[in-house]
Amino acid sequence: MSMHLIPNEQIERKIFLIRGKKVMLDYDLADLYNVPTKVLNQTVKRNLKRFPNDFMLRLTKEEVAHSRSQFVTLKRGFNIKYLPFAFTEQGVAMLSSVLNSERAIQVNIQVIRTFTKLREMVLAHKDLAKKIEEMEKKYDHQFIIVFDAIKKLLKIPRKKTSIVKGFTKSS
């Protein structure tokens, strides 16, 4: 039985790309689990062996400062006392083994499904881009304008620059 405690869009907005990894921040997860961030982090620290570097990382001051407008909800002029932890999909899954509440289990299921959905969307986008490139090789130049329009919609960069009947293709 699937219980949706939180809208999926709300979870998606809390997933960020940091150091090339999709992660969720400790305070966002604590909010979803309905526990104080301090409690979440204390539980994690008591179980550090379960959270290797590919499951959890601590943000640097520079990352927090650079990304403040994206995800840190502090008012300007306020400082954070502790640098936040960022949990990868595997780290979020591991949280369910250390947080023993029904809500944590249900939220984790939703979060893992959201990570999976995002990964599938990225793969589908790559597959579509590959199919468009294959089609470009088959058809003559009259279709280049169509392919360019599709790529702009998908934000797929062109590979080379050339001019076709007054239209510029850029890489």
C-alpha positions in Angstrom: 0.0 0.0 0.0 1.5 3.4 -1.0 1.0 6.3 1.3 2.0 9.7 0.0 2.7 11.9 3.0 4.4 14.6 1.0 3.8 15.7 -2.6 6.5 14.3 -4.9 7.2 17.8 -6.3 8.2 19.0 -2.8 10.7 16.1 -2.6 12.1 16.9 -6.1 12.7 20.5 -5.1 14.9 19.3 -2.2 17.2 17.2 -4.3 20.4 19.1 -5.4 23.4 18.4 -7.5 26.5 18.9 -5.3 30.0 17.6 -6.3 28.4 15.8 -9.2 26.0 13.8 -6.9 22.3 14.2 -6.4 21.8 14.8 -2.7 19.4 15.9 0.0 20.4 18.1 2.9 20.1 17.1 6.5 17.7 19.9 7.4 15.4 19.2 4.5 15.3 15.5 5.4 14.7 16.3 9.1 11.8 18.5 8.0 10.3 15.7 5.9 10.8 13.2 8.8 9.3 15.7 11.2 12.3 15.6 13.6 14.8 18.3 14.6 17.9 18.5 12.4 20.0 18.0 15.6 18.2 14.7 16.3 18.8 13.4 12.8 22.5 14.4 12.8 23.0 12.9 16.3 21.5 9.6 15.1 23.7 9.6 12.1 26.8 10.4 14.2 26.0 7.4 16.5 25.9 5.2 13.4 28.8 6.7 11.3 30.0 3.3 10.1 26.7 3.1 8.1 27.5 6.3 6.2 30.7 6.1 4.1 31.7 9.1 1.9 29.6 7.9 -1.0 26.5 7.9 1.2 27.0 11.3 3.0 29.2 14.3 2.8 29.6 17.5 4.8 29.3 20.7 2.8 32.1 23.2 2.9 31.6 26.9 3.8 32.3 27.8 0.2 29.6 25.4 -1.0 27.1 26.8 1.5 28.0 30.4 0.6 27.9 29.7 -3.1 24.6 27.8 -3.0 22.8 29.9 -0.3 20.4 31.3 -2.9 19.5 27.8 -4.1 18.8 25.9 -0.9 19.9 27.5 2.4 16.9 29.3 3.8 18.7 31.5 6.3 18.1 35.2 6.2 21.0 37.3 5.0 23.4 38.2 7.8 22.7 35.0 9.7 25.4 32.4 10.1 24.9 28.7 10.3 26.3 27.0 13.4 27.1 23.7 11.7 27.8 22.9 8.1 25.0 20.7 6.7 25.4 17.1 5.8 24.3 16.1 2.3 22.9 12.5 1.8 23.1 10.6 -1.5 20.3 8.2 -2.5 22.2 5.4 -0.7 22.6 7.6 2.4 18.8 8.4 2.4 18.1 4.6 2.2 20.5 4.0 5.1 18.7 6.6 7.2 15.7 4.3 7.3 17.8 1.7 9.2 18.7 4.2 11.9 15.5 6.2 12.2 12.9 4.0 13.7 9.7 5.7 13.1 6.8 4.8 10.7 7.0 8.3 9.2 10.7 7.9 8.4 10.1 4.6 6.7 7.2 6.0 4.6 9.1 9.2 3.7 12.2 7.2 2.8 10.1 5.1 0.4 8.8 8.3 -1.3 12.3 9.8 -1.5 13.9 6.7 -3.0 11.1 6.6 -5.6 11.7 10.2 -6.4 15.4 9.6 -6.9 14.6 6.7 -9.1 12.1 8.7 -11.2 14.7 11.5 -11.7 17.3 9.0 -12.8 14.8 7.4 -15.3 14.0 10.9 -16.7 17.7 11.6 -17.2 18.2 8.2 -19.0 15.1 8.8 -21.2 16.5 12.2 -22.1 19.8 10.7 -23.1 18.1 8.0 -25.2 16.0 10.6 -27.0 19.1 12.7 -27.7 20.9 9.6 -29.2 17.9 8.7 -31.4 17.8 12.3 -32.7 21.5 12.1 -33.6 20.9 8.8 -35.4 18.0 10.4 -37.3 20.1 13.4 -38.3 22.6 11.0 -40.0 19.9 9.4 -42.0 18.1 12.5 -43.3 19.3 15.3 -45.5 19.9 18.9 -44.6 16.3 20.0 -45.0 15.5 18.4 -41.6 18.3 20.2 -39.8 16.0 23.1 -38.8 13.6 20.6 -37.3 16.3 18.8 -35.4 17.7 22.1 -34.1 14.3 23.1 -32.9 13.9 19.8 -31.0 17.4 20.1 -29.5 16.6 23.6 -28.3 13.5 22.3 -26.6 15.6 19.5 -25.0 18.6 21.8 -24.5 20.9 19.3 -26.4 24.0 21.0 -27.7 24.9 20.7 -31.4 28.2 19.0 -32.2 29.6 21.3 -34.9 28.9 24.7 -36.4 27.8 25.2 -40.0 25.5 27.4 -42.0 22.6 25.9 -43.9 20.4 28.1 -46.1 20.9 31.1 -43.9 20.4 29.3 -40.6 23.3 29.0 -38.1 23.8 25.8 -36.1 25.9 26.2 -33.1 27.6 23.7 -30.8 
